[in-house]
Amino acid sequence: MKPPEPVNISVPAILFTINRTFRDNMSANEMYEATRGVWVLDRKRAEKAQFVMAVKDGVVKEVYVPERWMDAGTQAYSSRDATKFDKGRSEFSGPLASNEIRNRYREQWVGKRGRNPVRYENL
């Protein structure tokens, strides 16, 4: 069976694969915390992203607007242990994207690419 064609991501975005932390019954806060940190990434490139997408098995689960990037561990986490991280990792803070953007990308197939959990689109 041929996989579906990936949706065209036309906005500057970072896609974070959250396969390890994702659960079907996650609260909105758990989804946000699984997505916002703690990543090894190109911070200058990340700061140009207009959106961050949480991806599980190649499907977008949520979309956020990164307002600020900072060193991992700067913010507290209530739903996961983020104290065990290597130096040089980053996290972001920011709200959900607009309903227009969320409706365009959520539950859409973006495909799977390699083992790196960080993927840059249009950056």
C-alpha positions as CSV (number, residue, x, y, z in Angstrom):
1,M,0.0,0.0,0.0
2,K,1.4,3.4,-1.0
3,P,1.6,6.0,1.8
4,P,-0.4,9.2,1.3
5,E,1.2,12.2,-0.2
6,P,2.5,14.5,2.6
7,V,0.7,17.8,3.1
8,N,2.6,20.8,1.7
9,I,4.0,22.8,4.6
10,S,4.1,26.4,3.2
11,V,5.0,28.2,6.3
12,P,8.4,28.5,8.1
13,A,8.1,25.7,10.7
14,I,10.0,23.3,12.9
15,L,8.5,19.8,13.2
16,F,9.3,17.9,16.4
17,T,8.7,14.2,16.5
18,I,7.2,13.4,19.9
19,N,6.8,9.6,19.4
20,R,8.4,8.7,22.8
21,T,6.3,11.1,24.9
22,F,3.0,11.0,23.0
23,R,-0.1,9.3,24.5
24,D,-3.6,9.3,23.0
25,N,-5.2,10.7,26.1
26,M,-2.7,13.6,26.7
27,S,-4.0,16.8,28.1
28,A,-3.4,20.1,26.3
29,N,-0.6,20.9,28.8
30,E,1.0,17.5,28.4
31,M,1.1,17.9,24.6
32,Y,2.6,21.4,25.0
33,E,5.3,20.2,27.4
34,A,6.1,17.2,25.2
35,T,6.5,19.6,22.3
36,R,8.2,22.7,23.8
37,G,11.4,21.0,25.0
38,V,14.1,19.8,25.2
39,W,15.7,19.8,21.8
40,V,19.1,19.8,20.1
41,L,18.6,22.3,17.3
42,D,20.1,25.2,15.3
43,R,18.8,28.1,17.5
44,K,19.4,30.8,14.8
45,R,17.3,28.8,12.4
46,A,14.7,28.0,15.0
47,E,14.2,31.7,15.8
48,K,13.0,32.2,12.2
49,A,10.2,29.6,12.6
50,Q,6.7,31.0,12.6
51,F,5.3,27.7,13.9
52,V,6.2,24.5,15.8
53,M,4.4,21.3,15.0
54,A,4.1,18.3,17.2
55,V,4.4,15.2,15.1
56,K,3.5,11.6,16.0
57,D,4.3,8.8,13.5
58,G,4.4,11.4,10.6
59,V,1.0,13.0,11.6
60,V,0.8,16.6,13.0
61,K,-0.9,16.5,16.4
62,E,-0.7,20.2,17.4
63,V,0.7,23.5,16.2
64,Y,2.2,26.3,18.3
65,V,3.6,29.8,17.7
66,P,7.1,30.0,19.3
67,E,7.4,33.4,20.9
68,R,10.7,32.8,22.7
69,W,13.5,30.3,22.5
70,M,15.7,29.6,25.5
71,D,18.1,27.2,27.1
72,A,16.4,23.9,28.1
73,G,15.5,23.9,31.8
74,T,14.7,27.6,31.9
75,Q,11.0,26.8,32.4
76,A,9.4,24.4,34.8
77,Y,7.6,21.3,33.6
78,S,4.6,19.9,35.5
79,S,3.9,16.8,33.4
80,R,7.3,15.4,32.6
81,D,10.8,15.2,34.0
82,A,12.9,17.6,32.0
83,T,15.7,17.9,34.5
84,K,17.8,15.2,32.9
85,F,19.0,16.9,29.8
86,D,22.3,17.5,28.1
87,K,23.6,21.1,28.0
88,G,23.1,22.7,24.6
89,R,19.4,21.8,24.3
90,S,16.7,24.3,23.8
91,E,13.0,24.9,24.5
92,F,10.4,27.4,23.4
93,S,7.4,29.1,24.9
94,G,4.3,30.3,23.0
95,P,0.6,29.8,22.5
96,L,-1.4,27.5,20.2
97,A,-1.5,28.7,16.6
98,S,-4.7,30.2,15.2
99,N,-7.5,27.9,14.4
100,E,-7.0,28.6,10.7
101,I,-3.4,27.2,10.9
102,R,-4.3,24.4,13.3
103,N,-7.1,23.3,11.0
104,R,-4.9,23.3,8.0
105,Y,-2.2,21.1,9.5
106,R,-3.5,19.0,12.4
107,E,-4.0,15.4,11.7
108,Q,-2.3,15.8,8.3
109,W,0.4,13.4,7.1
110,V,3.8,15.1,6.8
111,G,5.8,11.9,6.3
112,K,8.6,10.4,8.2
113,R,12.2,11.3,7.5
114,G,15.2,9.7,9.1
115,R,15.9,9.4,12.8
116,N,16.4,13.1,13.7
117,P,13.4,14.2,15.7
118,V,13.9,17.9,14.6
119,R,12.8,18.8,11.0
120,Y,13.0,22.3,9.5
121,E,10.5,23.4,6.8
122,N,11.0,26.6,4.8
123,L,13.8,27.8,7.1
